[in-house]
């Protein structure tokens, strides 16, 4: 009997809260053999409009939808998703760590007092450079 190699992607998820939203949802905290993003930038939508920033985090979306199937209290730790073989790839794909924003793009890396001080300093510098011009 000849064995057949099958590629699968694996997502490990956990429940997380979200800024500005009540409730929780499962999100990917680990991923292997799967594209965590579906980069649609440069393509067009159904109406022909260009997609400039559209890059869904499909790892989080899959983690969330599988939680609906598994449930929180059913003791079902695993769900199998079919129909998105296009997201499965090699084990050297970037994992869930690539989902975390870099500090310079993190909208919550400062508290309100720090954010105010940064904005004030930037405004002061801009007004001083305008005065010098």
C-alpha positions as CSV (number, residue, x, y, z in Angstrom):
1,X,0.0,0.0,0.0
2,X,1.4,3.4,-1.0
3,X,1.1,6.2,1.5
4,X,0.1,9.6,0.4
5,X,1.7,12.7,1.8
6,X,-0.8,15.4,2.9
7,X,0.1,18.9,4.0
8,X,-1.8,20.4,6.8
9,X,-1.6,23.7,8.5
10,X,-1.9,24.0,12.3
11,X,-3.2,26.9,14.4
12,X,-3.0,27.0,18.1
13,X,-5.5,29.5,19.6
14,X,-6.5,31.1,22.9
15,X,-9.2,33.4,24.0
16,X,-8.3,37.1,24.1
17,X,-10.2,40.3,24.8
18,X,-10.1,43.2,22.4
19,X,-9.5,46.9,22.8
20,X,-12.7,48.9,22.3
21,X,-15.0,45.8,22.2
22,X,-16.8,43.8,24.8
23,X,-16.5,40.0,24.8
24,X,-13.7,37.7,23.8
25,X,-12.7,35.8,20.7
26,X,-10.2,33.1,19.9
27,X,-7.0,34.3,18.2
28,X,-4.0,32.5,16.8
29,X,-1.1,32.3,19.3
30,X,0.8,29.7,17.2
31,X,0.8,28.6,13.6
32,X,2.8,26.2,11.4
33,X,2.4,25.3,7.8
34,X,-0.1,28.0,7.1
35,X,-0.2,31.5,5.7
36,X,-1.3,33.7,8.6
37,X,-2.3,36.6,6.3
38,X,-4.1,36.6,3.0
39,X,-2.5,39.5,1.3
40,X,-5.0,41.0,-1.1
41,X,-3.1,44.3,-1.6
42,X,-2.8,45.1,-5.2
43,X,-5.9,43.2,-6.3
44,X,-9.4,44.5,-6.8
45,X,-12.7,43.9,-5.1
46,X,-15.8,42.5,-6.7
47,X,-16.7,46.0,-8.0
48,X,-13.2,46.5,-9.5
49,X,-12.0,48.9,-6.8
50,X,-8.3,48.6,-5.9
51,X,-7.5,47.0,-2.5
52,X,-4.7,49.0,-1.0
53,X,-4.5,47.9,2.6
54,X,-6.6,44.7,2.7
55,X,-4.6,42.0,4.4
56,X,-6.9,39.8,6.6
57,X,-5.3,37.8,9.4
58,X,-6.8,34.5,8.3
59,X,-5.1,32.7,11.2
60,X,-7.2,34.8,13.7
61,X,-10.3,34.4,11.6
62,X,-9.9,30.6,11.4
63,X,-9.1,30.4,15.1
64,X,-12.3,32.4,15.9
65,X,-14.6,30.4,13.6
66,X,-13.3,27.0,14.9
67,X,-14.1,28.1,18.4
68,X,-17.7,28.3,17.4
69,X,-17.5,24.6,16.4
70,X,-15.4,23.5,19.4
71,X,-17.3,25.6,22.0
72,X,-15.8,26.7,25.3
73,X,-17.3,24.0,27.5
74,X,-17.6,21.0,25.2
75,X,-14.1,19.5,25.8
76,X,-13.4,19.5,22.1
77,X,-9.9,20.8,21.7
78,X,-9.6,20.4,17.9
79,X,-11.5,21.4,14.8
80,X,-10.7,20.5,11.2
81,X,-11.2,23.2,8.5
82,X,-11.5,22.1,4.9
83,X,-11.8,24.2,1.8
84,X,-8.9,26.6,2.3
85,X,-6.0,24.5,1.0
86,X,-4.7,27.6,-0.6
87,X,-3.6,28.8,2.9
88,X,-1.5,25.7,3.6
89,X,2.2,25.9,2.9
90,X,5.6,24.8,4.1
91,X,6.7,24.7,7.7
92,X,9.1,27.6,7.2
93,X,6.3,30.1,6.7
94,X,6.2,33.0,9.2
95,X,4.2,31.8,12.2
96,X,1.8,33.6,14.6
97,X,4.6,35.8,15.9
98,X,4.5,37.7,12.6
99,X,0.9,38.8,13.5
100,X,2.1,41.0,16.4
101,X,2.6,44.6,15.3
102,X,6.0,46.1,15.5
103,X,6.4,48.6,18.4
104,X,6.5,51.6,16.0
105,X,3.1,50.6,14.6
106,X,1.5,49.6,17.9
107,X,-1.3,52.1,18.7
108,X,-1.3,51.2,22.4
109,X,2.4,51.2,23.3
110,X,2.0,54.4,25.3
111,X,-0.4,55.5,28.0
112,X,-2.5,58.6,27.6
113,X,-0.1,60.9,29.5
114,X,2.8,59.7,27.4
115,X,0.8,60.1,24.1
116,X,-0.2,63.6,25.1
117,X,3.4,64.5,25.8
118,X,4.6,63.1,22.5
119,X,1.9,65.0,20.6
120,X,2.7,68.2,22.5
121,X,6.4,67.9,21.8
122,X,5.8,67.2,18.1
123,X,3.5,70.2,17.8
124,X,6.0,72.4,19.6
125,X,8.9,71.3,17.3
126,X,6.7,71.8,14.3
127,X,5.7,75.3,15.4
128,X,9.4,76.2,16.1
129,X,10.5,75.0,12.7
130,X,7.7,77.1,11.1
131,X,8.9,80.1,13.0
132,X,12.5,79.6,11.9
133,X,11.5,79.3,8.2
